[in-house]
Amino acid sequence: MTGDALQAIGLVLVSLPLIALVALLTSRMLGVRRSWAKVLLAGVIGWSVANLVAFALADWDPDAPHLVRNLLFLALLATMVAAVAIDLLARPGSLPKGEAAALITIPRPGRKIREVVQPMARMRDVSRIARRNGLGPRLGRHREPADPAPVRIRRTLEECGGTFVKLGQIASTRADLVPPEYVAELAKLRADVAPAPPDEMRSVIAAELGADIDNVFASFEWDPIAAASIAQAYRAQLRTGEDVIVKVQRPGICETVERDCSVILRLARFAQERTSWGQDLGALELAREFVASLHEELDFRIEARNAREIAAATHGAHGVRVPRIYSEHSTARVLVMERFDGPSVADTAAVDALGVDRGELAHRLLRSILDQSLRQGLFHADPHPGNVVVLADGGLGLLDFGACGRLDPLEQHAMLQIIVAAARHDIPMLSEGIGEVASMPAMVDERALEHALARFVAANDAPEVGISAQAFVDLIPLLRRFKVRLPGDLTLLFRALGTLEGTLQAIVPGYSLADAARRIAGDQVPATPLPPEDLQELVTRELIAQAPTLQKLPGRIDRIAALAEQGNLRTRVALFSSEEDASVVTTLVNRVVLATLAGMAAIAGALLVTSEVGPIATGTTTISHLMGWTSIFGATVLGLRVVTATIRDGYN
């Protein structure tokens, strides 16, 4: 190998870290995120241009004075210009903006390094699976994946397994956050998990109970009746003779979940900032909700509390029972509950063999769930057929209280209004019920919303059946179009009613949940005018409630009339009350300020560079010249930041 070749290789090796350093510095100076490919491409272009210009200015003399200084200075400027040029050439809509374009800050580098290093192996596995399924960023021109994004996401979660399958299952219940096409696909997720060995599970039980298993249980069947990603369930009998189900967390699951949650949050942030499907899905918000929900599932004390509260509130009403929780033998990782022996309500042959009226079973189950949600405020959120069994005495038993929702009194009243209004086609009442609890933007078009609700009710009102429970789930995407968001637990109830409708139709084919629910809810919201005595009581109660306001009303009217007569009546208008309007104005002001500062710095720099006065810094360079070039450099950075941000706003 010749000396020139070795020199060229050495130059390339020295240039690579300098290119990376210059690229990172310019990325931070411009203040927006870019992919690593674009950052390095801008660095290569900028470094190449800077080398040509710097050597040309030095008459191609590698020993010329100030060559290195000029090279670095020109490299920064050329790389920034190259980065802006790459943005100009980007496909419209592909550039992140707003918070997604902000720079990553690292306030605690030590902690951040640990957070990155610890889940690194799992991160690599998940990233490889995601890229294989076409979910990673594409470099260059590649053929679009054949399958739609929901299918690719579902397939990726299945291959990742464990916590990721659980993520998809929870996401499929959040129709308020997830678009309907994703909900439908994620609902297909199934966890195929091999049971953990009995010795490992025995160690968990002994450690949690603080005693040998034989001292607590008279018998224990180590063949699990169910094995999921987080826990396994076993049949057992206590020393006192009660038949129980023992739910035990898998060993090491907490550490696995924490590691996977860290990976999920990082991937969700990346997906939301860098991919169109991540932005459509609201990946980061969904991931945060999932992590919070999963942490609750890891604590069996929450499930035990839910079961006790529902049992205390219902007292076995409507012939529906909740298993007793044996608190003295239950911990955060072990749950011991009463065992219900009986067939699933979906096993119609076994139910008929018990001589139970299936229509009555369906009606009792519906009344119980509605009573839990509309009266008690705490309801079972996953009433699928596997969680409802028929007992030997003809009663119903509810199982699995890990998924429960809570409604406050305002949400209960709103839900009641929504059910009755939809059944009666009372659109103003439906809109009022939604408005009571929904988060609505300041500038929502209420007339357009009511028209959309009217069309929705008409389209979903099937002859002789009425509105299905699934229609309430489908209502959520409609509200999302108007940026109207219902509380999470209310949408959870919508989803629970959709699941319940499937269970009821498994018991009695063709069962109309909406029609039966309207009759039940109608008992609480009467369709006929109030009797005179009830009307008098209602008017009296409202007059008492409004008495303070009525007392102040004449004085206020008189004061308004006097101010109007004097010409002093004023109104206060809150400009930019909308967050979107305020954001636009804030962005505009920031851009104007930066552009003004850039212009002033450029003028000041030009004046200083042309000045011949001032003390000498080095050689023939004065301090005025140094300050001038520094000012011009700062003006260039500020100007290019404004240009970059403007390009991204316009392209998106």
C-alpha positions in Angstrom: 0.0 0.0 0.0 1.5 3.4 -1.0 2.1 6.2 1.4 -0.6 8.3 -0.3 -3.2 5.6 0.3 -2.2 5.3 4.0 -2.4 9.1 4.3 -5.9 9.1 2.8 -7.1 6.3 5.1 -5.7 8.2 8.1 -7.5 11.4 7.0 -10.8 9.5 6.7 -10.4 7.9 10.2 -9.6 11.3 11.7 -12.5 13.0 9.9 -15.2 10.5 11.0 -15.3 11.6 14.7 -15.1 15.2 13.6 -18.0 14.8 11.2 -20.1 13.2 14.0 -19.2 15.9 16.4 -20.0 18.7 14.0 -23.3 17.0 13.0 -24.4 16.7 16.6 -23.4 20.3 17.5 -25.3 21.7 14.5 -28.4 19.6 15.3 -28.5 21.1 18.8 -27.9 24.6 17.4 -30.9 24.3 15.1 -33.0 23.0 18.0 -34.9 20.2 16.2 -34.8 16.4 16.1 -33.6 14.6 13.0 -33.0 10.9 12.3 -29.4 9.8 12.7 -29.2 9.2 9.0 -30.1 12.8 8.2 -27.8 14.2 10.9 -24.8 12.2 9.6 -25.7 13.0 5.9 -25.7 16.7 6.8 -22.4 16.3 8.6 -20.7 14.6 5.6 -22.0 17.3 3.2 -21.0 20.1 5.5 -17.6 18.7 6.2 -16.8 18.1 2.5 -17.9 21.6 1.5 -16.0 23.2 4.4 -12.8 21.3 3.4 -13.0 22.5 -0.2 -13.7 26.2 0.9 -11.1 26.2 3.7 -8.3 24.7 1.5 -9.2 27.0 -1.4 -8.9 30.1 0.9 -5.5 28.7 2.0 -4.3 28.3 -1.6 -4.4 24.5 -0.9 -1.6 24.8 1.6 -2.1 22.2 4.5 0.3 24.2 6.7 -1.5 27.5 6.2 -2.1 29.4 9.5 -5.7 29.3 10.9 -6.6 26.5 8.5 -8.1 24.3 11.3 -10.0 27.2 12.8 -11.5 28.2 9.5 -12.3 24.6 8.7 -14.2 24.0 11.9 -16.0 27.3 11.6 -17.0 26.7 8.0 -18.0 23.1 8.8 -20.5 24.2 11.4 -22.1 26.7 9.0 -22.1 24.4 6.0 -23.6 21.5 8.0 -26.4 23.8 9.3 -27.2 24.9 5.7 -27.1 21.2 4.6 -29.5 20.2 7.3 -31.9 23.0 6.3 -31.6 21.9 2.7 -32.4 18.3 3.6 -35.6 19.5 5.3 -36.5 21.4 2.2 -36.2 18.2 0.1 -38.2 16.1 2.7 -41.6 14.6 1.7 -44.4 16.8 2.9 -45.9 15.7 6.2 -42.8 13.6 7.1 -41.1 16.1 9.4 -41.9 16.1 13.1 -43.1 19.4 14.6 -44.2 20.8 17.9 -43.0 18.8 20.9 -42.0 15.9 18.7 -39.4 18.1 17.1 -37.9 19.3 20.3 -34.4 18.4 21.3 -33.8 15.6 23.8 -32.4 17.0 27.1 -30.5 14.9 29.6 -30.8 16.6 33.0 -29.3 13.6 34.9 -26.8 11.8 32.6 -25.8 9.1 35.1 -29.4 7.9 35.6 -30.1 8.2 31.9 -27.1 6.0 31.0 -28.3 3.3 33.4 -31.8 3.5 32.0 -30.5 3.0 28.6 -27.9 0.3 29.3 -30.0 -2.0 31.5 -32.8 -2.8 29.1 -30.5 -2.6 26.0 -30.6 -6.4 25.2 -34.4 -6.5 25.3 -34.5 -3.2 23.3 -32.4 -4.8 20.6 -34.7 -7.9 20.4 -37.9 -5.8 20.3 -36.4 -3.4 17.7 -35.3 -6.3 15.5 -38.8 -7.8 15.6 -40.4 -4.4 14.9 -38.2 -3.8 11.9 -38.8 -7.3 10.6 -42.6 -6.5 10.6 -42.1 -3.2 8.9 -42.5 -0.8 11.9 -39.0 0.7 11.9 -38.0 3.9 10.1 -37.2 3.4 6.4 -33.9 4.6 5.0 -34.0 5.4 1.3 -36.7 4.1 -1.0 -38.3 0.9 0.1 -41.4 -0.9 -1.0 -44.4 -0.1 1.3 -45.3 -3.1 3.6 -48.1 -5.3 2.3 -50.0 -5.5 5.6 -51.6 -2.4 7.2 -50.1 -0.9 10.3 -52.6 -2.5 12.8 -51.7 -6.0 11.5 -48.0 -5.3 11.7 -48.3 -4.0 15.3 -50.4 -7.0 16.4 -47.9 -9.4 14.9 -45.0 -7.5 16.6 -46.6 -7.6 20.0 -47.3 -11.4 19.6 -43.7 -12.1 18.7 -42.4 -10.0 21.6 -44.7 -11.9 24.0 -45.3 -11.4 27.7 -45.8 -7.8 28.7 -46.1 -6.7 25.1 -49.1 -9.0 24.6 -50.7 -7.6 27.7 -50.1 -4.1 26.3 -52.0 -4.9 23.2 -54.8 -6.5 25.1 -55.2 -3.4 27.3 -55.0 -1.2 24.3 -57.8 -3.1 22.6 -60.1 -2.0 25.5 -59.2 1.7 25.2 -61.4 2.8 22.3 -61.2 6.4 23.7 -57.5 6.4 22.9 -57.0 3.9 20.1 -58.6 4.2 16.6 -61.2 1.5 15.8 -59.1 -0.3 13.2 -56.4 -0.8 15.8 -58.9 -1.9 18.5 -60.3 -4.6 16.2 -56.9 -6.0 15.3 -55.5 -5.9 18.9 -58.5 -7.7 20.2 -57.2 -10.8 18.3 -54.1 -11.0 20.6 -53.8 -14.2 22.6 -51.1 -15.1 25.2 -49.7 -18.6 24.7 -47.7 -19.0 27.9 -46.1 -22.2 29.3 -46.8 -22.7 33.0 -44.0 -22.0 35.5 -42.6 -25.1 37.3 -44.4 -26.0 40.6 -41.2 -25.7 42.6 -40.8 -22.0 41.6 -44.4 -21.2 42.3 -44.2 -23.0 45.7 -41.3 -20.8 46.7 -43.3 -17.6 45.8 -46.3 -18.8 47.9 -44.2 -19.7 50.9 -42.3 -16.4 50.8 -45.5 -14.4 50.5 -47.4 -16.2 53.2 -44.4 -16.5 55.5 -45.3 -20.2 56.2 -45.0 -23.6 54.7 -47.8 -24.3 52.2 -48.8 -27.5 54.1 -49.6 -25.3 57.2 -52.1 -23.2 55.2 -53.6 -25.6 52.6 -55.0 -29.1 53.3 -54.6 -29.9 49.6 -53.1 -28.1 46.6 -53.5 -29.1 42.9 -50.2 -28.1 41.2 -51.6 -28.5 37.7 -52.7 -24.9 37.0 -56.3 -24.3 35.7 -55.0 -21.1 34.0 -51.6 -19.7 33.1 -51.2 -16.1 31.9 -48.2 -13.9 31.4 -48.4 -12.4 34.9 -49.9 -15.1 37.1 -51.2 -18.7 37.3 -54.3 -20.0 39.1 -54.6 -23.3 41.1 -57.3 -25.2 42.9 -56.7 -25.8 46.6 -58.5 -26.4 49.9 -57.7 -24.5 53.1 -57.0 -26.3 56.4 -60.4 -25.0 57.6 -62.1 -27.0 54.7 -63.0 -24.2 52.2 -62.5 -24.9 48.5 -60.5 -22.0 47.1 -58.7 -20.7 44.0 -55.1 -19.5 44.5 -53.8 -16.9 42.1 -50.0 -16.6 42.2 -47.6 -14.2 40.4 -44.9 -15.8 38.3 -41.4 -15.6 39.9 -39.4 -12.6 38.7 -42.4 -11.1 36.8 -42.0 -7.7 38.6 -38.4 -7.3 37.3 -39.5 -8.4 33.8 -42.4 -6.0 33.7 -40.3 -3.1 34.9 -37.7 -3.8 32.2 -40.3 -4.2 29.5 -42.2 -1.1 30.6 -39.0 0.9 30.2 -38.6 -0.5 26.7 -42.2 0.1 25.9 -42.1 3.8 27.0 -38.9 4.4 25.0 -40.3 2.7 21.9 -43.6 4.5 22.2 -41.8 7.9 22.5 -39.8 7.0 19.4 -42.9 5.8 17.5 -44.9 9.0 18.3 -42.0 11.3 17.3 -40.8 9.4 14.2 -43.7 7.5 12.6 -47.1 8.4 11.2 -48.8 5.3 12.8 -47.4 6.2 16.2 -48.8 9.7 15.9 -52.2 8.4 14.8 -52.2 5.9 17.7 -51.1 8.4 20.3 -48.4 5.8 21.2 -46.8 7.6 24.2 -50.1 8.4 26.0 -51.3 4.9 25.4 -48.1 3.4 26.7 -48.2 5.6 29.9 -51.8 4.5 30.6 -50.8 0.9 30.0 -47.8 1.1 32.4 -50.0 2.6 35.1 -52.7 -0.2 34.5 -50.1 -2.9 34.6 -48.6 -1.7 37.8 -52.1 -2.0 39.3 -52.4 -5.6 38.0 -49.1 -6.5 39.7 -50.7 -5.7 43.1 -53.4 -8.3 43.9 -54.5 -6.3 46.9 -56.2 -3.9 44.4 -58.1 -6.8 42.9 -59.1 -8.1 46.4 -60.3 -4.6 47.3 -62.4 -4.4 44.2 -64.0 -7.8 44.9 -64.8 -6.8 48.5 -66.3 -3.5 47.5 -68.5 -4.9 44.8 -69.6 -7.7 47.1 -70.4 -5.2 49.9 -72.4 -3.0 47.5 -74.4 -5.7 45.8 -75.1 -8.1 48.8 -75.9 -10.8 46.3 -78.6 -8.7 44.7 -80.2 -10.1 41.5 -78.8 -13.6 42.4 -75.3 -12.5 41.4 -72.5 -13.5 43.8 -68.9 -12.3 44.2 -66.3 -14.8 45.6 -65.2 -14.2 49.2 -61.6 -13.0 49.5 -59.5 -14.7 52.2 -57.5 -11.6 53.3 -55.5 -13.4 55.9 -53.9 -15.5 53.2 -53.7 -12.9 50.5 -50.8 -10.5 49.7 -49.7 -8.3 46.8 -48.5 -11.5 44.9 -50.8 -14.2 46.2 -54.6 -14.0 46.1 -56.8 -16.6 47.8 -60.5 -16.5 47.0 -63.7 -18.7 47.2 -64.0 -21.3 44.5 -67.1 -21.2 42.3 -67.9 -24.5 40.7 -70.2 -24.3 37.7 -70.4 -24.1 34.0 -69.8 -20.9 32.0 -73.0 -19.1 31.0 -72.0 -19.8 27.4 -72.3 -23.6 27.9 -76.0 -23.6 27.1 -76.3 -27.4 27.4 -74.9 -27.5 30.9 -77.0 -24.5 31.9 -80.2 -26.2 30.6 -79.2 -29.3 32.5 -79.4 -27.3 35.7 -83.0 -26.4 34.8 -82.3 -22.6 34.9 -84.2 -20.1 32.7 -81.6 -18.6 30.5 -83.6 -15.5 29.8 -83.9 -14.9 33.5 -80.1 -15.4 33.9 -79.4 -12.8 31.2 -81.8 -10.3 32.7 -80.2 -10.7 36.2 -76.7 -10.4 34.9 -77.6 -7.2 33.0 -79.3 -5.7 36.1 -76.3 -6.5 38.2 -73.8 -4.8 35.9 -76.1 -1.8 35.4 -76.6 -1.6 39.2 -72.9 -1.7 39.8 -72.2 1.0 37.3 -75.2 3.4 37.6 -75.8 3.0 41.3 -72.7 1.8 43.1 -70.1 3.4 40.8 -67.8 0.4 40.8 -68.3 -2.1 38.1 -66.8 -5.3 36.6 -65.2 -4.2 33.4 -64.6 -7.6 31.7 -67.9 -9.6 31.9 -67.0 -12.1 29.1 -68.5 -15.6 29.3 -65.4 -17.1 31.0 -65.8 -14.7 33.9 -69.5 -15.6 34.6 -70.5 -19.0 35.8 -73.8 -20.6 36.8 -73.9 -21.9 40.3 -75.7 -25.1 41.5 -78.5 -23.1 43.1 -79.2 -21.2 39.9 -77.3 -18.1 40.9 -74.6 -16.4 38.9 -71.0 -16.0 40.0 -68.6 -13.2 38.8 -64.9 -14.0 38.5 -61.7 -11.9 38.0 -61.9 -8.4 39.4 -58.5 -7.3 38.1 -60.3 -5.1 35.5 -62.8 -2.8 37.2 -63.9 0.8 36.6 -65.2 3.6 38.8 -67.7 6.3 38.0 -68.4 9.3 40.2 -72.0 10.5 40.7 -71.7 13.0 37.8 -70.5 10.2 35.4 -73.2 7.8 36.6 -75.9 10.4 35.8 -74.4 11.2 32.5 -74.2 7.5 31.5 -77.9 7.1 32.5 -78.8 10.1 30.3 -76.8 8.7 27.4 -78.4 5.3 27.5 -81.9 6.6 27.7 -81.4 9.5 25.2 -79.9 7.1 22.6 -82.9 4.7 23.0 -85.4 7.6 22.8 -83.6 9.4 19.9 -83.5 12.4 22.2 -80.4 14.1 20.6 -80.4 17.3 22.8 -80.5 15.0 25.9 -77.7 12.8 24.4 -75.5 15.9 23.7 -76.2 17.2 27.2 -75.2 13.9 28.8 -72.0 13.9 26.9 -71.3 17.5 27.7 -71.7 16.9 31.4 -68.5 14.9 31.7 -66.6 15.2 28.4 -63.5 17.2 27.9 -64.5 19.5 25.0 -62.4 22.1 23.1 -63.4 25.8 23.6 -64.4 26.2 19.9 -66.3 23.0 19.4 -69.2 23.3 16.8 -72.1 22.2 18.9 -74.6 22.3 16.0 -72.4 20.1 13.9 -71.9 17.7 16.8 -75.6 17.4 17.4 -76.2 16.7 13.7 -73.4 14.0 13.8 -75.0 12.5 16.9 -78.4 12.4 15.2 -77.0 10.7 12.1 -75.1 8.2 14.3 -78.3 7.3 16.3 -80.3 6.9 13.1 -77.7 4.7 11.5 -77.3 2.4 14.5 -81.0 2.0 15.3 -81.8 -1.5 14.0 -85.5 -2.4 13.5 -87.0 -4.4 16.4 -83.6 -4.5 18.2 -82.8 -0.8 18.9 -79.3 0.5 19.4 -76.7 -2.2 20.3 -74.1 -1.8 23.0 -71.4 -1.9 20.4 -72.8 1.4 19.1 -71.7 3.1 22.3 -68.1 1.9 21.6 -68.4 3.2 18.0 -69.6 6.5 19.4 -66.1 7.2 20.8 -64.3 7.7 17.4 -67.1 10.0 16.3 -66.5 12.2 19.4 -62.8 12.1 18.8 -63.4 13.7 15.4 -64.7 16.8 17.3 -61.8 16.5 19.8 -64.3 15.6 22.5 -62.9 13.1 25.0 -64.9 11.1 27.5 -63.4 10.1 30.9 -61.4 6.9 30.7 -63.7 4.9 33.1 -66.8 5.9 31.1 -65.3 4.6 27.9 -64.3 1.5 29.9 -68.0 1.0 30.7 -68.9 1.4 27.1 -66.4 -1.4 26.3 -67.7 -3.5 29.2 -71.3 -3.1 27.8 -70.1 -4.3 24.4 -68.5 -7.3 26.0 -71.6 -7.9 28.2 -73.8 -7.8 25.1 -71.8 -10.7 23.6 -72.2 -12.6 26.8 -75.9 -12.0 27.0 -76.3 -13.2 23.4 -74.3 -16.3 24.2 -76.9 -17.0 26.9 -80.0 -16.0 24.9 -79.3 -15.6 21.1 -80.7 -12.3 19.8 -80.9 -10.7 23.3 -81.1 -6.9 23.0 -79.0 -5.3 25.7 -80.1 -1.8 24.6 -83.8 -2.5 24.8 -83.5 -4.2 28.2 -81.2 -1.5 29.5 -83.6 1.2 28.3 -86.4 -0.4 30.3 -84.2 -0.7 33.4 -82.7 2.8 33.1 -86.2 4.1 32.2 -87.3 3.2 35.8 -84.9 5.9 36.9 -85.5 8.4 34.1 -89.3 8.3 33.4 -90.5 8.8 29.9 -94.0 10.2 31.0 -94.6 13.6 32.6 -94.3 13.8 36.3 -97.5 13.4 38.4 -98.7 16.8 39.9 -97.4 16.0 43.4 -94.0 15.0 42.1 -93.9 18.0 39.9 -94.7 20.3 42.8 -92.0 18.7 44.9 -89.5 19.1 42.0 -90.3 22.8 41.5 -90.1 23.4 45.3 -86.7 21.7 45.5 -85.3 23.7 42.5 -86.7 27.0 43.9 -84.9 26.4 47.2 -81.7 25.6 45.4 -81.9 28.7 43.2 -83.1 31.0 46.0 -79.7 32.7 46.6 -79.3 33.4 42.9 -82.9 34.7 42.6 -82.4 37.1 45.5 -79.3 38.7 43.7 -80.9 38.8 40.3 -83.0 42.0 40.5 -80.0 44.0 41.9 -77.7 42.7 39.1 -80.3 43.5 36.4 -80.6 47.1 37.8 -76.9 47.5 37.9 -76.5 46.4 34.3 -79.3 48.7 33.2 -77.7 51.7 35.0 -74.3 51.1 33.4 -75.9 50.8 30.0 -77.7 54.0 30.5 -74.5 55.8 31.5 -72.6 54.4 28.6 -70.2 52.5 30.9 -71.3 49.0 30.1 -68.2 46.9 29.3 -67.5 43.4 28.3 -64.4 41.4 28.9 -63.2 39.2 26.1 -60.5 36.6 26.8 -58.2 36.7 23.8 -56.4 33.5 23.0 -58.4 31.5 25.5 -57.9 28.5 23.3 -54.7 26.6 23.8 -54.2 26.2 20.1 -54.6 30.0 19.5 -52.2 30.8 22.4 -49.7 28.3 21.0 -49.8 29.9 17.5 -49.3 33.4 19.0 -46.5 32.2 21.3 -44.7 30.5 18.3 -45.2 33.6 16.2 -43.8 35.9 18.8 -40.8 33.6 19.4 -40.0 33.5 15.7 -40.2 37.3 15.4 -38.0 37.7 18.4 -35.4 35.3 17.1 -35.4 36.8 13.7 -35.0 40.3 15.1 -32.1 39.2 17.3 -30.5 37.5 14.3 -30.8 40.7 12.2 -29.4 42.9 15.0 -26.5 40.4 15.7 -25.7 40.3 12.0 -25.6 44.1 11.7 -23.5 44.4 14.9 -21.1 41.7 13.6 -20.7 43.4 10.3 -19.9 46.7 11.9 -17.3 45.1 14.3 -15.7 43.1 11.5 -15.1 46.3 9.4 -13.8 48.2 12.4 -10.1 48.8 12.5 -9.9 50.0 16.1 -9.5 47.9 19.3 -6.8 46.0 21.0 -5.0 43.2 19.2 -6.0 39.6 20.1 -3.6 37.5 18.0 -1.4 38.6 15.1 -3.4 41.1 13.0 -6.8 40.0 14.5 -8.4 42.5 16.8 -10.8 41.8 19.6 -13.4 43.7 17.5 -12.9 41.3 14.7 -13.3 38.2 17.0 -16.5 39.7 18.5 -17.8 40.5 15.0 -17.3 37.0 13.6 -18.8 35.5 16.8 -21.8 37.8 16.4 -22.2 36.9 12.7 -22.0 33.2 13.6 -24.6 33.6 16.3 -26.9 35.5 13.8 -26.5 32.7 11.3 -27.5 30.1 13.9 -30.6 32.1 15.0 -31.6 32.7 11.4 -31.3 29.1 10.4 -33.3 28.0 13.5 -36.1 30.3 12.3 -35.9 29.0 8.8 -35.9 25.3 10.0 -38.9 25.8 12.2 -40.8 27.7 9.4 -40.0 24.9 6.9 -41.4 22.2 9.2 -44.6 24.1 10.0 -45.2 24.7 6.3 -44.5 21.2 5.2 -46.7 19.7 7.9 
